Amino acid sequence: MKQAAEYQAAESVGAAFSDEGMLRARAATRRAIHDIAAMVRPGMLEEEAVVQAQQILLAQGHARSWHPTRVRFGRNTMKAMKLASTPGVVLQENDIFFIDIAPRVDLWEGDGGASFTVGSDKRRERCARDAQIVFHEVRKVWREHQLSGQGLYRYAAQRAHELGWELNMDLPGHRISDFPHAAIHTGSLAEFEVAPQAMRWILEIHLRDPAGEFGAFFEDMLLDDAHYVA
């Protein structure tokens, strides 16, 4: 096992870090996700939605993002972020999509994602809902039992399976900080061997349909309950 100093280094921050700044970036990110979702309609091309998402971020004062802006439709929701979308996918009448954005808000990194559905496909609706449910269940065991990052993702995989989904471990959570966190630490949350601190990590949950038709994604900063509306 690594020495305590190595874990401390993995959770260190830059000179500009502040809880207030990180929470401001988070609030701006969640607001932008809501606004982007509101403009998505069946019949849109995924590429069109990405362009409109970028325009919304720009209009809200977020000219810089530290990773690409993603809106993924239908079968592209199965893919991990590092894989390019299949081009030309159109959102259908009964479908699922997710948003993944990372605006830089002044000196701080925002990062967030959420899934949404159109129409009335119950299985897609449940997958989108379950991604958020598993996220909060993982947060709960982190808060109550101080599991390591490894333990959190083992629990997430178990819960995903119990709910009838597969957890995509190619989205294993990551650091967040004042920009750039990659200069501090590039390892994943799923590999972290001790209990992670709040305000330092993004918890990512990507559920996939075992039949390979669609997936759902939810991510947010690892925080205690005071930062979530009941």
BABAVO-26746 format. One record per residue (C-alpha): z, x, y; residue in three letters. Coordinates in nm, 3 decimals, padded with zeros to 5 digits. Example, Ala and Ser with C-alpha at 12.3 -4.5 7.8 and 13.67 -1.06 7.14 Angstrom:
       pz       px       py   aa
   00.780   01.230  -00.450  ALA
   00.714   01.367  -00.106  SER
This chain:
       pz       px       py   aa
   00.000   00.000   00.000  MET
  -00.069   00.117   00.354  LYS
   00.202   00.244   00.583  GLN
   00.359   00.009   00.838  ALA
   00.201   00.209   01.120  ALA
  -00.145   00.126   00.987  GLU
  -00.072  -00.245   00.997  TYR
   00.064  -00.215   01.347  GLN
  -00.251  -00.034   01.453  ALA
  -00.467  -00.307   01.296  ALA
  -00.293  -00.564   01.519  GLU
  -00.288  -00.358   01.837  SER
  -00.464  -00.481   02.151  VAL
  -00.642  -00.340   02.453  GLY
  -00.504  -00.275   02.798  ALA
  -00.624  -00.611   02.932  ALA
  -00.471  -00.824   02.658  PHE
  -00.253  -01.118   02.758  SER
  -00.148  -01.434   02.579  ASP
  -00.249  -01.634   02.885  GLU
  -00.597  -01.482   02.887  GLY
  -00.649  -01.538   02.516  MET
  -00.539  -01.901   02.541  LEU
  -00.768  -01.954   02.839  ARG
  -01.061  -01.818   02.637  ALA
  -00.965  -02.042   02.346  ARG
  -00.948  -02.352   02.566  ALA
  -01.291  -02.277   02.713  ALA
  -01.432  -02.225   02.363  THR
  -01.298  -02.553   02.225  ARG
  -01.426  -02.741   02.530  ARG
  -01.772  -02.590   02.491  ALA
  -01.782  -02.681   02.120  ILE
  -01.713  -03.044   02.211  HIS
  -01.983  -03.046   02.479  ASP
  -02.243  -02.885   02.252  ILE
  -02.170  -03.132   01.973  ALA
  -02.218  -03.421   02.214  ALA
  -02.581  -03.326   02.281  MET
  -02.687  -03.294   01.913  VAL
  -02.900  -03.580   01.783  ARG
  -03.088  -03.659   01.459  PRO
  -03.448  -03.546   01.486  GLY
  -03.361  -03.223   01.671  MET
  -03.478  -02.886   01.546  LEU
  -03.196  -02.643   01.483  GLU
  -03.366  -02.389   01.711  GLU
  -03.374  -02.646   01.991  GLU
  -03.002  -02.710   01.952  ALA
  -02.925  -02.337   01.972  VAL
  -03.117  -02.308   02.300  VAL
  -02.935  -02.609   02.444  GLN
  -02.600  -02.468   02.329  ALA
  -02.677  -02.144   02.510  GLN
  -02.765  -02.340   02.823  GLN
  -02.435  -02.531   02.806  ILE
  -02.240  -02.207   02.775  LEU
  -02.428  -02.061   03.070  LEU
  -02.365  -02.374   03.281  ALA
  -01.993  -02.345   03.205  GLN
  -01.987  -01.988   03.331  GLY
  -02.006  -01.808   02.997  HIS
  -02.302  -01.577   03.049  ALA
  -02.178  -01.335   02.784  ARG
  -02.101  -01.393   02.418  SER
  -01.974  -01.127   02.182  TRP
  -02.157  -01.272   01.881  HIS
  -02.466  -01.494   01.860  PRO
  -02.440  -01.862   01.944  THR
  -02.499  -02.063   01.627  ARG
  -02.572  -02.429   01.561  VAL
  -02.663  -02.491   01.199  ARG
  -02.811  -02.806   01.048  PHE
  -02.827  -02.948   00.696  GLY
  -02.892  -02.693   00.424  ARG
  -02.838  -02.407   00.671  ASN
  -02.468  -02.503   00.678  THR
  -02.443  -02.344   00.331  MET
  -02.517  -01.998   00.470  LYS
  -02.271  -01.732   00.579  ALA
  -02.304  -01.626   00.942  MET
  -02.456  -01.289   00.859  LYS
  -02.752  -01.466   00.696  LEU
  -03.030  -01.599   00.917  ALA
  -03.100  -01.970   00.917  SER
  -03.409  -02.100   00.744  THR
  -03.635  -02.189   01.039  PRO
  -03.761  -02.537   01.118  GLY
  -03.466  -02.739   00.984  VAL
  -03.441  -03.083   01.144  VAL
  -03.115  -03.278   01.163  LEU
  -03.153  -03.591   00.951  GLN
  -03.015  -03.941   01.013  GLU
  -02.726  -03.887   00.768  ASN
  -02.647  -03.519   00.799  ASP
  -02.399  -03.246   00.885  ILE
  -02.403  -02.962   01.137  PHE
  -02.167  -02.697   01.262  PHE
  -02.120  -02.494   01.577  ILE
  -01.998  -02.134   01.596  ASP
  -01.960  -01.976   01.940  ILE
  -01.790  -01.669   02.085  ALA
  -01.792  -01.671   02.465  PRO
  -01.639  -01.384   02.659  ARG
  -01.414  -01.540   02.918  VAL
  -01.353  -01.264   03.171  ASP
  -01.191  -00.986   02.967  LEU
  -01.097  -01.196   02.664  TRP
  -01.274  -01.303   02.347  GLU
  -01.313  -01.666   02.262  GLY
  -01.420  -01.764   01.912  ASP
  -01.434  -02.105   01.755  GLY
  -01.625  -02.330   01.520  GLY
  -01.624  -02.687   01.398  ALA
  -01.834  -02.924   01.187  SER
  -01.970  -03.267   01.275  PHE
  -02.167  -03.540   01.102  THR
  -02.424  -03.797   01.207  VAL
  -02.492  -04.122   01.027  GLY
  -02.271  -04.237   00.742  SER
  -02.287  -03.997   00.449  ASP
  -01.933  -04.011   00.310  LYS
  -01.948  -03.682   00.121  ARG
  -02.065  -03.489   00.425  ARG
  -01.802  -03.661   00.636  GLU
  -01.533  -03.561   00.387  ARG
  -01.651  -03.200   00.377  CYS
  -01.635  -03.172   00.758  ALA
  -01.290  -03.330   00.755  ARG
  -01.166  -03.115   00.467  ASP
  -01.267  -02.791   00.640  ALA
  -01.028  -02.875   00.921  GLN
  -00.761  -03.000   00.681  ILE
  -00.768  -02.677   00.479  VAL
  -00.751  -02.476   00.803  PHE
  -00.430  -02.650   00.903  HIS
  -00.283  -02.635   00.554  GLU
  -00.338  -02.259   00.555  VAL
  -00.178  -02.238   00.899  ARG
   00.121  -02.428   00.766  LYS
   00.186  -02.189   00.477  VAL
   00.139  -01.895   00.716  TRP
   00.396  -02.043   00.953  ARG
   00.648  -02.151   00.687  GLU
   00.614  -01.876   00.428  HIS
   00.468  -01.580   00.620  GLN
   00.202  -01.512   00.357  LEU
  -00.019  -01.207   00.393  SER
  -00.382  -01.249   00.494  GLY
  -00.470  -01.200   00.128  GLN
  -00.226  -01.473   00.028  GLY
  -00.361  -01.710   00.290  LEU
  -00.714  -01.684   00.153  TYR
  -00.599  -01.718  -00.207  ARG
  -00.429  -02.040  -00.104  TYR
  -00.739  -02.154   00.089  ALA
  -00.959  -02.097  -00.216  ALA
  -00.718  -02.294  -00.433  GLN
  -00.707  -02.587  -00.192  ARG
  -01.085  -02.588  -00.152  ALA
  -01.123  -02.607  -00.530  HIS
  -00.868  -02.888  -00.557  GLU
  -01.063  -03.086  -00.298  LEU
  -01.390  -03.036  -00.486  GLY
  -01.546  -02.759  -00.274  TRP
  -01.605  -02.385  -00.295  GLU
  -01.457  -02.150  -00.035  LEU
  -01.711  -01.901   00.096  ASN
  -01.530  -01.568   00.102  MET
  -01.813  -01.412   00.302  ASP
  -01.633  -01.566   00.603  LEU
  -01.291  -01.403   00.557  PRO
  -01.139  -01.417   00.906  GLY
  -01.121  -01.136   01.160  HIS
  -00.937  -00.986   01.456  ARG
  -00.964  -01.114   01.810  ILE
  -00.847  -00.952   02.129  SER
  -00.941  -00.853   02.476  ASP
  -01.301  -00.736   02.441  PHE
  -01.399  -00.558   02.220  PRO
  -01.170  -00.615   01.922  HIS
  -01.407  -00.409   01.705  ALA
  -01.292  -00.096   01.887  ALA
  -00.944  -00.167   01.752  ILE
  -00.994  -00.309   01.403  HIS
  -01.289  -00.434   01.198  THR
  -01.116  -00.538   00.875  GLY
  -01.096  -00.898   00.761  SER
  -00.795  -01.129   00.754  LEU
  -00.856  -01.190   00.382  ALA
  -00.794  -00.818   00.319  GLU
  -00.482  -00.789   00.535  PHE
  -00.183  -00.707   00.313  GLU
   00.099  -00.831   00.537  VAL
   00.171  -01.150   00.729  ALA
  -00.056  -01.163   01.035  PRO
   00.075  -01.210   01.387  GLN
  -00.019  -01.508   01.600  ALA
  -00.273  -01.456   01.880  MET
  -00.441  -01.170   01.691  ARG
  -00.660  -01.329   01.422  TRP
  -00.931  -01.588   01.369  ILE
  -00.885  -01.796   01.054  LEU
  -01.224  -01.901   00.914  GLU
  -01.270  -02.178   00.659  ILE
  -01.620  -02.234   00.520  HIS
  -01.641  -02.497   00.247  LEU
  -01.954  -02.538   00.039  ARG
  -02.078  -02.822  -00.177  ASP
  -02.092  -02.701  -00.541  PRO
  -02.435  -02.868  -00.569  ALA
  -02.564  -02.635  -00.298  GLY
  -02.671  -02.903  -00.050  GLU
  -02.445  -02.848   00.252  PHE
  -02.129  -02.688   00.382  GLY
  -01.872  -02.730   00.656  ALA
  -01.704  -02.475   00.880  PHE
  -01.392  -02.465   01.094  PHE
  -01.237  -02.167   01.269  GLU
  -00.979  -02.110   01.539  ASP
  -00.717  -01.862   01.644  MET
  -00.415  -01.837   01.415  LEU
  -00.142  -02.004   01.622  LEU
   00.170  -02.210   01.572  ASP
   00.187  -02.589   01.601  ASP
   00.268  -02.590   01.973  ALA
  -00.096  -02.508   02.044  HIS
  -00.236  -02.805   01.851  TYR
  -00.238  -03.170   01.948  VAL
  -00.087  -03.390   01.677  ALA
